[in-house]
């Protein structure tokens, strides 16, 4: 039937803290975005990106498990996936953001943030 057209941009949330992920999902939905899915690990993120083809990935840099957000982003880029990525970090500077500079990303937001800040940076990345 041709390409499926989405009324709202679709965002994949990558966050290993379930309550935080649910809060972000609620905020983004209230702004009119569609949630493509939620992942809490590298393997799940890669699978969901392949399955859902989101318009944007909102990814926490510090994740539990063998892959952090920067490693996931690097693997996506090596696979030829150019989906915009917004990193979420609890640290506004330092090692996490230095690591993030090694991959192509469209911005970052520092926790804790206000909903209006989240909306502004997501709109900017899209």
N, C-alpha and C positions, 0 to 999 in steps of 0.2 A: 504493500500500500504506500510505498514511498517513505520519506523521512517523517518520523514522528515529531510534531511540533509541541514544544512545552510552553505553556502560558507564562510560567515563572521560572527564573533561573534555578537550577538544581544544584544543591550544595551537599557535599559529602563531609560529614563531621568525623574527625579522627581524634579521639579523646579516650584515655583509659580509665578516667574516673566517671562512673555512670551518672552520678548526680549532676556533675558539671555538664556532661554531654546532653542530658535531658533538659537542663536549663538553657543551653545554647540552642537546642532544637526548638524549644518554646519561643525563644527570642526571635530566631530567624523566621519561624513560621508566622509570628505576629507581624513581621515586616513584609510578608507576602512571598517569601522564598519557599521553594519546595525542597524537602529534605530527601536527597537521593539515597541516603543510608547513614548508618553510624558504625564505625569500626573502632576497635581498641587494640589492634595489633597490626604489624606489618603485612602478614599474610592476608588477613581479612581486608585490609585497605587495598592491596593489589587486586584481590578478587573483585571487590565492589567497584573499583575504578573501571575494570574491564567489563563488568556486567552492566553498570548503570551509566557510564560516560557522563559524569557530573560536569557542570559548567565551572565549578570552583571547588577546591578542597580546603577546608579549614582544619589545619593540622597542628596539634600540640607537638612541640619539639621534644619534650621529655615524656617518653612513654615507657611503661614497664615492658620487659621482654627483650628479645635479642636485637630489635631494630628500633631506633629512635626516629622521630619525624624527619630528620635530615637524611638518614639512611634510606628511608622510604621514598623521599622526594628524589634522591639520587637514582634509585632503582627505576622510578617512573620515567625520569629523563633519559636514562640509558635505554629504556624500552621504546623511546620515541613519543612518549605521552607528554604533551605540552600544556595540560590543564593548569590554569592558574592556581597557585598555592599561596594561602595566607597562613603564616605560622602564628601560633599562640605560644607565649612563653611567660613564665612567672618572673623572668629576669629581663630587664630592658636593655641590658648590655652584657658584655662578658662572653664567656666561652660558648654558650648556646648560640648566640647570634653570629659569632665568628665562624662556627661550624656551618650555620645556615648560609653564609655568604659563598660557600663552595657550590651551591646549587642555584638554579634559577627559581626565584620566587617573587611574588608580587606585593609583599609587604608583611608586616607583623603587627600584632597587638599584644600588649602586656597585661597580664592578669594582676589584680582585678580590674575589670573595665566596666564602663557603663554601657547599657544597651545602645545608646545613641552612638557611642564610639564604634561598637561592633557594626552597626548599620552603615556608618560612614565608610569604614575601611572595606566592607564587603562591596558596597556600591562602587567604590573607587576601583577595586580589583576587577569587577565585572565590566 
